[in-house]
Amino acid sequence: MICPRCESEKVELLVKSPVGNVWEMYICGTCTYSWRSTETPDKTDPKHYNAKFKINPAHIDKMLMIPPIPPLKG
Ligand SMILES: [Zn+2]
């Protein structure tokens, strides 16, 4: 399985539906995007995920933290 947002192959099963085994939830180990198997292809399929919201894994380390975390007090 490939992450719809960053196209990493580091996807894990997060949880299955507690009743009826009707859906699974997956999480990406690279960008932490998570999705349920029953969501629409624009949220589950890398080919249909909105290109404006895609993430390049190489850029993750350089992203800003919002709000910024202040330095620890001495
Ligand atoms: Zn991802």
PDB file of the backbone (N, CA, C, O) and the ligand in Angstrom, with CONECT records:
HET     ZN  A 101       1
ATOM      1  N   MET A   1       0.852  -1.193   0.000  1.00  0.00           N
ATOM      2  CA  MET A   1       0.000   0.000   0.000  1.00  0.00           C
ATOM      3  C   MET A   1       0.885   1.239   0.000  1.00  0.00           C
ATOM      4  O   MET A   1       1.974   1.236   0.574  1.00  0.00           O
ATOM      5  N   ILE A   2       0.413   2.285  -0.642  1.00  0.00           N
ATOM      6  CA  ILE A   2       1.166   3.537  -0.775  1.00  0.00           C
ATOM      7  C   ILE A   2       0.362   4.670  -0.148  1.00  0.00           C
ATOM      8  O   ILE A   2      -0.856   4.744  -0.310  1.00  0.00           O
ATOM      9  N   CYS A   3       1.052   5.546   0.564  1.00  0.00           N
ATOM     10  CA  CYS A   3       0.388   6.696   1.186  1.00  0.00           C
ATOM     11  C   CYS A   3      -0.140   7.632   0.099  1.00  0.00           C
ATOM     12  O   CYS A   3       0.604   8.003  -0.809  1.00  0.00           O
ATOM     13  N   PRO A   4      -1.420   8.018   0.182  1.00  0.00           N
ATOM     14  CA  PRO A   4      -1.988   8.931  -0.815  1.00  0.00           C
ATOM     15  C   PRO A   4      -1.317  10.300  -0.806  1.00  0.00           C
ATOM     16  O   PRO A   4      -1.243  10.953  -1.847  1.00  0.00           O
ATOM     17  N   ARG A   5      -0.825  10.747   0.352  1.00  0.00           N
ATOM     18  CA  ARG A   5      -0.287  12.105   0.456  1.00  0.00           C
ATOM     19  C   ARG A   5       1.181  12.198   0.055  1.00  0.00           C
ATOM     20  O   ARG A   5       1.548  13.092  -0.707  1.00  0.00           O
ATOM     21  N   CYS A   6       2.031  11.293   0.551  1.00  0.00           N
ATOM     22  CA  CYS A   6       3.466  11.423   0.263  1.00  0.00           C
ATOM     23  C   CYS A   6       4.015  10.275  -0.582  1.00  0.00           C
ATOM     24  O   CYS A   6       5.183  10.292  -0.970  1.00  0.00           O
ATOM     25  N   GLU A   7       3.188   9.293  -0.865  1.00  0.00           N
ATOM     26  CA  GLU A   7       3.534   8.149  -1.701  1.00  0.00           C
ATOM     27  C   GLU A   7       4.647   7.275  -1.117  1.00  0.00           C
ATOM     28  O   GLU A   7       5.341   6.568  -1.846  1.00  0.00           O
ATOM     29  N   SER A   8       4.806   7.334   0.199  1.00  0.00           N
ATOM     30  CA  SER A   8       5.718   6.437   0.900  1.00  0.00           C
ATOM     31  C   SER A   8       5.087   5.043   0.979  1.00  0.00           C
ATOM     32  O   SER A   8       3.865   4.901   0.997  1.00  0.00           O
ATOM     33  N   GLU A   9       5.926   4.041   1.024  1.00  0.00           N
ATOM     34  CA  GLU A   9       5.419   2.677   1.178  1.00  0.00           C
ATOM     35  C   GLU A   9       5.406   2.249   2.646  1.00  0.00           C
ATOM     36  O   GLU A   9       5.098   1.096   2.948  1.00  0.00           O
ATOM     37  N   LYS A  10       5.739   3.168   3.565  1.00  0.00           N
ATOM     38  CA  LYS A  10       5.751   2.852   5.000  1.00  0.00           C
ATOM     39  C   LYS A  10       4.356   3.057   5.588  1.00  0.00           C
ATOM     40  O   LYS A  10       4.147   3.943   6.418  1.00  0.00           O
ATOM     41  N   VAL A  11       3.417   2.241   5.156  1.00  0.00           N
ATOM     42  CA  VAL A  11       2.031   2.334   5.612  1.00  0.00           C
ATOM     43  C   VAL A  11       1.739   1.138   6.509  1.00  0.00           C
ATOM     44  O   VAL A  11       2.087   0.001   6.191  1.00  0.00           O
ATOM     45  N   GLU A  12       1.089   1.423   7.643  1.00  0.00           N
ATOM     46  CA  GLU A  12       0.734   0.352   8.575  1.00  0.00           C
ATOM     47  C   GLU A  12      -0.761   0.377   8.862  1.00  0.00           C
ATOM     48  O   GLU A  12      -1.411   1.421   8.806  1.00  0.00           O
ATOM     49  N   LEU A  13      -1.280  -0.795   9.168  1.00  0.00           N
ATOM     50  CA  LEU A  13      -2.655  -0.890   9.638  1.00  0.00           C
ATOM     51  C   LEU A  13      -2.705  -0.295  11.033  1.00  0.00           C
ATOM     52  O   LEU A  13      -1.972  -0.734  11.918  1.00  0.00           O
ATOM     53  N   LEU A  14      -3.564   0.706  11.243  1.00  0.00           N
ATOM     54  CA  LEU A  14      -3.669   1.357  12.546  1.00  0.00           C
ATOM     55  C   LEU A  14      -4.706   0.655  13.417  1.00  0.00           C
ATOM     56  O   LEU A  14      -4.438   0.337  14.576  1.00  0.00           O
ATOM     57  N   VAL A  15      -5.890   0.414  12.856  1.00  0.00           N
ATOM     58  CA  VAL A  15      -6.973  -0.219  13.618  1.00  0.00           C
ATOM     59  C   VAL A  15      -8.022  -0.760  12.641  1.00  0.00           C
ATOM     60  O   VAL A  15      -8.164  -0.274  11.519  1.00  0.00           O
ATOM     61  N   LYS A  16      -8.736  -1.758  13.094  1.00  0.00           N
ATOM     62  CA  LYS A  16      -9.877  -2.270  12.325  1.00  0.00           C
ATOM     63  C   LYS A  16     -11.157  -1.878  13.030  1.00  0.00           C
ATOM     64  O   LYS A  16     -11.147  -1.605  14.230  1.00  0.00           O
ATOM     65  N   SER A  17     -12.258  -1.847  12.300  1.00  0.00           N
ATOM     66  CA  SER A  17     -13.536  -1.488  12.918  1.00  0.00           C
ATOM     67  C   SER A  17     -13.833  -2.443  14.070  1.00  0.00           C
ATOM     68  O   SER A  17     -13.654  -3.654  13.939  1.00  0.00           O
ATOM     69  N   PRO A  18     -14.285  -1.899  15.197  1.00  0.00           N
ATOM     70  CA  PRO A  18     -14.505  -2.744  16.369  1.00  0.00           C
ATOM     71  C   PRO A  18     -15.648  -3.733  16.180  1.00  0.00           C
ATOM     72  O   PRO A  18     -15.686  -4.767  16.846  1.00  0.00           O
ATOM     73  N   VAL A  19     -16.577  -3.429  15.281  1.00  0.00           N
ATOM     74  CA  VAL A  19     -17.726  -4.318  15.058  1.00  0.00           C
ATOM     75  C   VAL A  19     -17.853  -4.582  13.557  1.00  0.00           C
ATOM     76  O   VAL A  19     -17.817  -3.643  12.761  1.00  0.00           O
ATOM     77  N   GLY A  20     -17.997  -5.806  13.178  1.00  0.00           N
ATOM     78  CA  GLY A  20     -18.361  -6.146  11.808  1.00  0.00           C
ATOM     79  C   GLY A  20     -17.230  -6.236  10.816  1.00  0.00           C
ATOM     80  O   GLY A  20     -17.452  -6.636   9.672  1.00  0.00           O
ATOM     81  N   ASN A  21     -16.012  -5.876  11.215  1.00  0.00           N
ATOM     82  CA  ASN A  21     -14.875  -5.943  10.303  1.00  0.00           C
ATOM     83  C   ASN A  21     -15.199  -5.264   8.970  1.00  0.00           C
ATOM     84  O   ASN A  21     -14.988  -5.840   7.903  1.00  0.00           O
ATOM     85  N   VAL A  22     -15.717  -4.023   9.045  1.00  0.00           N
ATOM     86  CA  VAL A  22     -16.189  -3.339   7.841  1.00  0.00           C
ATOM     87  C   VAL A  22     -15.229  -2.270   7.322  1.00  0.00           C
ATOM     88  O   VAL A  22     -15.382  -1.814   6.189  1.00  0.00           O
ATOM     89  N   TRP A  23     -14.248  -1.863   8.120  1.00  0.00           N
ATOM     90  CA  TRP A  23     -13.258  -0.917   7.613  1.00  0.00           C
ATOM     91  C   TRP A  23     -11.961  -1.110   8.364  1.00  0.00           C
ATOM     92  O   TRP A  23     -11.928  -1.675   9.457  1.00  0.00           O
ATOM     93  N   GLU A  24     -10.889  -0.625   7.752  1.00  0.00           N
ATOM     94  CA  GLU A  24      -9.586  -0.578   8.401  1.00  0.00           C
ATOM     95  C   GLU A  24      -9.120   0.872   8.340  1.00  0.00           C
ATOM     96  O   GLU A  24      -9.514   1.630   7.454  1.00  0.00           O
ATOM     97  N   MET A  25      -8.277   1.239   9.294  1.00  0.00           N
ATOM     98  CA  MET A  25      -7.679   2.567   9.261  1.00  0.00           C
ATOM     99  C   MET A  25      -6.171   2.382   9.132  1.00  0.00           C
ATOM    100  O   MET A  25      -5.569   1.567   9.831  1.00  0.00           O
ATOM    101  N   TYR A  26      -5.578   3.149   8.232  1.00  0.00           N
ATOM    102  CA  TYR A  26      -4.150   3.042   7.959  1.00  0.00           C
ATOM    103  C   TYR A  26      -3.459   4.344   8.336  1.00  0.00           C
ATOM    104  O   TYR A  26      -4.075   5.410   8.348  1.00  0.00           O
ATOM    105  N   ILE A  27      -2.164   4.241   8.644  1.00  0.00           N
ATOM    106  CA  ILE A  27      -1.372   5.437   8.936  1.00  0.00           C
ATOM    107  C   ILE A  27      -0.045   5.341   8.209  1.00  0.00           C
ATOM    108  O   ILE A  27       0.544   4.267   8.090  1.00  0.00           O
ATOM    109  N   CYS A  28       0.414   6.487   7.726  1.00  0.00           N
ATOM    110  CA  CYS A  28       1.694   6.564   7.020  1.00  0.00           C
ATOM    111  C   CYS A  28       2.809   6.843   8.037  1.00  0.00           C
ATOM    112  O   CYS A  28       2.720   7.788   8.820  1.00  0.00           O
ATOM    113  N   GLY A  29       3.839   6.028   8.018  1.00  0.00           N
ATOM    114  CA  GLY A  29       4.974   6.205   8.924  1.00  0.00           C
ATOM    115  C   GLY A  29       5.899   7.329   8.526  1.00  0.00           C
ATOM    116  O   GLY A  29       6.805   7.679   9.281  1.00  0.00           O
ATOM    117  N   THR A  30       5.691   7.900   7.360  1.00  0.00           N
ATOM    118  CA  THR A  30       6.546   8.991   6.885  1.00  0.00           C
ATOM    119  C   THR A  30       5.926  10.354   7.172  1.00  0.00           C
ATOM    120  O   THR A  30       6.599  11.232   7.711  1.00  0.00           O
ATOM    121  N   CYS A  31       4.649  10.548   6.820  1.00  0.00           N
ATOM    122  CA  CYS A  31       4.028  11.880   6.973  1.00  0.00           C
ATOM    123  C   CYS A  31       2.883  11.888   7.989  1.00  0.00           C
ATOM    124  O   CYS A  31       2.290  12.941   8.225  1.00  0.00           O
ATOM    125  N   THR A  32       2.561  10.750   8.592  1.00  0.00           N
ATOM    126  CA  THR A  32       1.507  10.554   9.587  1.00  0.00           C
ATOM    127  C   THR A  32       0.082  10.778   9.050  1.00  0.00           C
ATOM    128  O   THR A  32      -0.865  10.856   9.833  1.00  0.00           O
ATOM    129  N   TYR A  33      -0.068  10.877   7.757  1.00  0.00           N
ATOM    130  CA  TYR A  33      -1.428  10.927   7.196  1.00  0.00           C
ATOM    131  C   TYR A  33      -2.133   9.619   7.550  1.00  0.00           C
ATOM    132  O   TYR A  33      -1.523   8.551   7.503  1.00  0.00           O
ATOM    133  N   SER A  34      -3.406   9.701   7.902  1.00  0.00           N
ATOM    134  CA  SER A  34      -4.164   8.488   8.196  1.00  0.00           C
ATOM    135  C   SER A  34      -5.493   8.543   7.461  1.00  0.00           C
ATOM    136  O   SER A  34      -6.046   9.619   7.233  1.00  0.00           O
ATOM    137  N   TRP A  35      -5.997   7.378   7.096  1.00  0.00           N
ATOM    138  CA  TRP A  35      -7.231   7.323   6.337  1.00  0.00           C
ATOM    139  C   TRP A  35      -7.936   6.001   6.585  1.00  0.00           C
ATOM    140  O   TRP A  35      -7.322   4.992   6.931  1.00  0.00           O
ATOM    141  N   ARG A  36      -9.234   6.044   6.397  1.00  0.00           N
ATOM    142  CA  ARG A  36     -10.063   4.854   6.559  1.00  0.00           C
ATOM    143  C   ARG A  36     -10.286   4.234   5.176  1.00  0.00           C
ATOM    144  O   ARG A  36     -10.421   4.949   4.183  1.00  0.00           O
ATOM    145  N   SER A  37     -10.323   2.925   5.121  1.00  0.00           N
ATOM    146  CA  SER A  37     -10.445   2.220   3.837  1.00  0.00           C
ATOM    147  C   SER A  37     -11.736   2.558   3.095  1.00  0.00           C
ATOM    148  O   SER A  37     -11.804   2.400   1.876  1.00  0.00           O
ATOM    149  N   THR A  38     -12.747   3.014   3.805  1.00  0.00           N
ATOM    150  CA  THR A  38     -14.032   3.287   3.164  1.00  0.00           C
ATOM    151  C   THR A  38     -14.150   4.726   2.667  1.00  0.00           C
ATOM    152  O   THR A  38     -15.198   5.099   2.139  1.00  0.00           O
ATOM    153  N   GLU A  39     -13.103   5.549   2.821  1.00  0.00           N
ATOM    154  CA  GLU A  39     -13.169   6.922   2.337  1.00  0.00           C
ATOM    155  C   GLU A  39     -13.046   6.951   0.810  1.00  0.00           C
ATOM    156  O   GLU A  39     -12.658   5.962   0.187  1.00  0.00           O
ATOM    157  N   THR A  40     -13.379   8.085   0.229  1.00  0.00           N
ATOM    158  CA  THR A  40     -13.394   8.214  -1.227  1.00  0.00           C
ATOM    159  C   THR A  40     -11.968   8.233  -1.796  1.00  0.00           C
ATOM    160  O   THR A  40     -11.021   8.545  -1.075  1.00  0.00           O
ATOM    161  N   PRO A  41     -11.809   7.899  -3.089  1.00  0.00           N
ATOM    162  CA  PRO A  41     -10.479   7.803  -3.694  1.00  0.00           C
ATOM    163  C   PRO A  41      -9.639   9.080  -3.574  1.00  0.00           C
ATOM    164  O   PRO A  41      -8.410   9.006  -3.583  1.00  0.00           O
ATOM    165  N   ASP A  42     -10.279  10.240  -3.463  1.00  0.00           N
ATOM    166  CA  ASP A  42      -9.486  11.470  -3.320  1.00  0.00           C
ATOM    167  C   ASP A  42      -8.779  11.528  -1.968  1.00  0.00           C
ATOM    168  O   ASP A  42      -7.919  12.382  -1.752  1.00  0.00           O
ATOM    169  N   LYS A  43      -9.142  10.617  -1.055  1.00  0.00           N
ATOM    170  CA  LYS A  43      -8.466  10.547   0.247  1.00  0.00           C
ATOM    171  C   LYS A  43      -7.657   9.265   0.425  1.00  0.00           C
ATOM    172  O   LYS A  43      -6.846   9.169   1.346  1.00  0.00           O
ATOM    173  N   THR A  44      -7.869   8.288  -0.442  1.00  0.00           N
ATOM    174  CA  THR A  44      -7.233   6.975  -0.246  1.00  0.00           C
ATOM    175  C   THR A  44      -6.317   6.541  -1.381  1.00  0.00           C
ATOM    176  O   THR A  44      -5.488   5.650  -1.197  1.00  0.00           O
ATOM    177  N   ASP A  45      -6.454   7.151  -2.541  1.00  0.00           N
ATOM    178  CA  ASP A  45      -5.709   6.705  -3.719  1.00  0.00           C
ATOM    179  C   ASP A  45      -4.693   7.781  -4.139  1.00  0.00           C
ATOM    180  O   ASP A  45      -5.080   8.914  -4.426  1.00  0.00           O
ATOM    181  N   PRO A  46      -3.402   7.435  -4.176  1.00  0.00           N
ATOM    182  CA  PRO A  46      -2.385   8.431  -4.541  1.00  0.00           C
ATOM    183  C   PRO A  46      -2.653   9.103  -5.889  1.00  0.00           C
ATOM    184  O   PRO A  46      -2.282  10.258  -6.095  1.00  0.00           O
ATOM    185  N   LYS A  47      -3.289   8.388  -6.792  1.00  0.00           N
ATOM    186  CA  LYS A  47      -3.553   8.964  -8.131  1.00  0.00           C
ATOM    187  C   LYS A  47      -4.656  10.016  -8.082  1.00  0.00           C
ATOM    188  O   LYS A  47      -4.705  10.904  -8.934  1.00  0.00           O
ATOM    189  N   HIS A  48      -5.540   9.922  -7.093  1.00  0.00           N
ATOM    190  CA  HIS A  48      -6.675  10.849  -7.027  1.00  0.00           C
ATOM    191  C   HIS A  48      -6.561  11.866  -5.892  1.00  0.00           C
ATOM    192  O   HIS A  48      -7.401  12.757  -5.770  1.00  0.00           O
ATOM    193  N   TYR A  49      -5.525  11.735  -5.061  1.00  0.00           N
ATOM    194  CA  TYR A  49      -5.324  12.694  -3.967  1.00  0.00           C
ATOM    195  C   TYR A  49      -4.963  14.046  -4.570  1.00  0.00           C
ATOM    196  O   TYR A  49      -4.149  14.110  -5.491  1.00  0.00           O
ATOM    197  N   ASN A  50      -5.552  15.123  -4.068  1.00  0.00           N
ATOM    198  CA  ASN A  50      -5.331  16.459  -4.634  1.00  0.00           C
ATOM    199  C   ASN A  50      -3.838  16.812  -4.625  1.00  0.00           C
ATOM    200  O   ASN A  50      -3.199  16.833  -3.573  1.00  0.00           O
ATOM    201  N   ALA A  51      -3.306  17.084  -5.796  1.00  0.00           N
ATOM    202  CA  ALA A  51      -1.862  17.359  -5.933  1.00  0.00           C
ATOM    203  C   ALA A  51      -1.423  18.553  -5.092  1.00  0.00           C
ATOM    204  O   ALA A  51      -0.266  18.621  -4.678  1.00  0.00           O
ATOM    205  N   LYS A  52      -2.340  19.505  -4.831  1.00  0.00           N
ATOM    206  CA  LYS A  52      -1.991  20.682  -4.020  1.00  0.00           C
ATOM    207  C   LYS A  52      -1.636  20.304  -2.590  1.00  0.00           C
ATOM    208  O   LYS A  52      -0.911  21.035  -1.915  1.00  0.00           O
ATOM    209  N   PHE A  53      -2.147  19.159  -2.122  1.00  0.00           N
ATOM    210  CA  PHE A  53      -1.940  18.768  -0.731  1.00  0.00           C
ATOM    211  C   PHE A  53      -0.925  17.635  -0.580  1.00  0.00           C
ATOM    212  O   PHE A  53      -0.740  17.106   0.515  1.00  0.00           O
ATOM    213  N   LYS A  54      -0.275  17.269  -1.673  1.00  0.00           N
ATOM    214  CA  LYS A  54       0.765  16.231  -1.589  1.00  0.00           C
ATOM    215  C   LYS A  54       1.969  16.773  -0.823  1.00  0.00           C
ATOM    216  O   LYS A  54       2.210  17.980  -0.789  1.00  0.00           O
ATOM    217  N   ILE A  55       2.718  15.859  -0.211  1.00  0.00           N
ATOM    218  CA  ILE A  55       3.914  16.233   0.533  1.00  0.00           C
ATOM    219  C   ILE A  55       5.092  15.449  -0.025  1.00  0.00           C
ATOM    220  O   ILE A  55       5.002  14.245  -0.266  1.00  0.00           O
ATOM    221  N   ASN A  56       6.197  16.156  -0.226  1.00  0.00           N
ATOM    222  CA  ASN A  56       7.437  15.502  -0.615  1.00  0.00           C
ATOM    223  C   ASN A  56       8.159  15.092   0.676  1.00  0.00           C
ATOM    224  O   ASN A  56       8.513  15.961   1.472  1.00  0.00           O
ATOM    225  N   PRO A  57       8.387  13.795   0.902  1.00  0.00           N
ATOM    226  CA  PRO A  57       9.026  13.364   2.152  1.00  0.00           C
ATOM    227  C   PRO A  57      10.360  14.065   2.424  1.00  0.00           C
ATOM    228  O   PRO A  57      10.738  14.236   3.583  1.00  0.00           O
ATOM    229  N   ALA A  58      11.066  14.466   1.385  1.00  0.00           N
ATOM    230  CA  ALA A  58      12.358  15.129   1.581  1.00  0.00           C
ATOM    231  C   ALA A  58      12.193  16.499   2.244  1.00  0.00           C
ATOM    232  O   ALA A  58      13.154  17.031   2.800  1.00  0.00           O
ATOM    233  N   HIS A  59      10.998  17.071   2.195  1.00  0.00           N
ATOM    234  CA  HIS A  59      10.765  18.402   2.747  1.00  0.00           C
ATOM    235  C   HIS A  59      10.259  18.373   4.198  1.00  0.00           C
ATOM    236  O   HIS A  59      10.193  19.418   4.845  1.00  0.00           O
ATOM    237  N   ILE A  60       9.907  17.211   4.703  1.00  0.00           N
ATOM    238  CA  ILE A  60       9.270  17.125   6.026  1.00  0.00           C
ATOM    239  C   ILE A  60      10.171  17.679   7.133  1.00  0.00           C
ATOM    240  O   ILE A  60       9.698  18.408   8.006  1.00  0.00           O
ATOM    241  N   ASP A  61      11.452  17.343   7.105  1.00  0.00           N
ATOM    242  CA  ASP A  61      12.364  17.821   8.161  1.00  0.00           C
ATOM    243  C   ASP A  61      12.518  19.338   8.171  1.00  0.00           C
ATOM    244  O   ASP A  61      12.896  19.912   9.193  1.00  0.00           O
ATOM    245  N   LYS A  62      12.233  19.993   7.054  1.00  0.00           N
ATOM    246  CA  LYS A  62      12.416  21.451   6.961  1.00  0.00           C
ATOM    247  C   LYS A  62      11.125  22.216   7.192  1.00  0.00           C
ATOM    248  O   LYS A  62      11.119  23.446   7.136  1.00  0.00           O
ATOM    249  N   MET A  63      10.024  21.505   7.452  1.00  0.00           N
ATOM    250  CA  MET A  63       8.744  22.193   7.658  1.00  0.00           C
ATOM    251  C   MET A  63       8.733  22.906   9.000  1.00  0.00           C
ATOM    252  O   MET A  63       9.347  22.460   9.969  1.00  0.00           O
ATOM    253  N   LEU A  64       8.014  24.031   9.030  1.00  0.00           N
ATOM    254  CA  LEU A  64       7.901  24.798  10.263  1.00  0.00           C
ATOM    255  C   LEU A  64       6.965  24.091  11.232  1.00  0.00           C
ATOM    256  O   LEU A  64       6.014  23.428  10.819  1.00  0.00           O
ATOM    257  N   MET A  65       7.242  24.240  12.516  1.00  0.00           N
ATOM    258  CA  MET A  65       6.305  23.782  13.534  1.00  0.00           C
ATOM    259  C   MET A  65       5.428  24.963  13.887  1.00  0.00           C
ATOM    260  O   MET A  65       5.928  26.040  14.211  1.00  0.00           O
ATOM    261  N   ILE A  66       4.111  24.764  13.825  1.00  0.00           N
ATOM    262  CA  ILE A  66       3.189  25.843  14.142  1.00  0.00           C
ATOM    263  C   ILE A  66       2.250  25.372  15.227  1.00  0.00           C
ATOM    264  O   ILE A  66       1.536  24.392  15.016  1.00  0.00           O
ATOM    265  N   PRO A  67       2.214  26.023  16.385  1.00  0.00           N
ATOM    266  CA  PRO A  67       3.058  27.155  16.781  1.00  0.00           C
ATOM    267  C   PRO A  67       4.477  26.674  17.067  1.00  0.00           C
ATOM    268  O   PRO A  67       4.693  25.511  17.404  1.00  0.00           O
ATOM    269  N   PRO A  68       5.455  27.598  16.925  1.00  0.00           N
ATOM    270  CA  PRO A  68       6.834  27.197  17.185  1.00  0.00           C
ATOM    271  C   PRO A  68       7.022  26.808  18.660  1.00  0.00           C
ATOM    272  O   PRO A  68       6.377  27.368  19.547  1.00  0.00           O
ATOM    273  N   ILE A  69       7.899  25.859  18.898  1.00  0.00           N
ATOM    274  CA  ILE A  69       8.195  25.423  20.266  1.00  0.00           C
ATOM    275  C   ILE A  69       9.339  26.264  20.793  1.00  0.00           C
ATOM    276  O   ILE A  69      10.429  26.232  20.223  1.00  0.00           O
ATOM    277  N   PRO A  70       9.128  27.023  21.873  1.00  0.00           N
ATOM    278  CA  PRO A  70      10.196  27.889  22.392  1.00  0.00           C
ATOM    279  C   PRO A  70      11.312  27.052  23.023  1.00  0.00           C
ATOM    280  O   PRO A  70      11.099  25.894  23.381  1.00  0.00           O
ATOM    281  N   PRO A  71      12.508  27.647  23.157  1.00  0.00           N
ATOM    282  CA  PRO A  71      13.592  26.911  23.813  1.00  0.00           C
ATOM    283  C   PRO A  71      13.226  26.604  25.267  1.00  0.00           C
ATOM    284  O   PRO A  71      12.453  27.340  25.881  1.00  0.00           O
ATOM    285  N   LEU A  72      13.766  25.540  25.808  1.00  0.00           N
ATOM    286  CA  LEU A  72      13.493  25.180  27.204  1.00  0.00           C
ATOM    287  C   LEU A  72      14.031  26.257  28.139  1.00  0.00           C
ATOM    288  O   LEU A  72      15.083  26.843  27.883  1.00  0.00           O
ATOM    289  N   LYS A  73      13.305  26.512  29.221  1.00  0.00           N
ATOM    290  CA  LYS A  73      13.786  27.457  30.232  1.00  0.00           C
ATOM    291  C   LYS A  73      14.876  26.784  31.051  1.00  0.00           C
ATOM    292  O   LYS A  73      14.818  25.582  31.310  1.00  0.00           O
ATOM    293  N   GLY A  74      15.857  27.554  31.450  1.00  0.00           N
ATOM    294  CA  GLY A  74      17.006  27.005  32.171  1.00  0.00           C
ATOM    295  C   GLY A  74      16.717  26.542  33.565  1.00  0.00           C
ATOM    296  O   GLY A  74      17.617  26.064  34.255  1.00  0.00           O
TER     297      GLY A  74
HETATM  298 ZN    ZN A 101       2.609   9.734   3.844  1.00  0.00          ZN2+
END
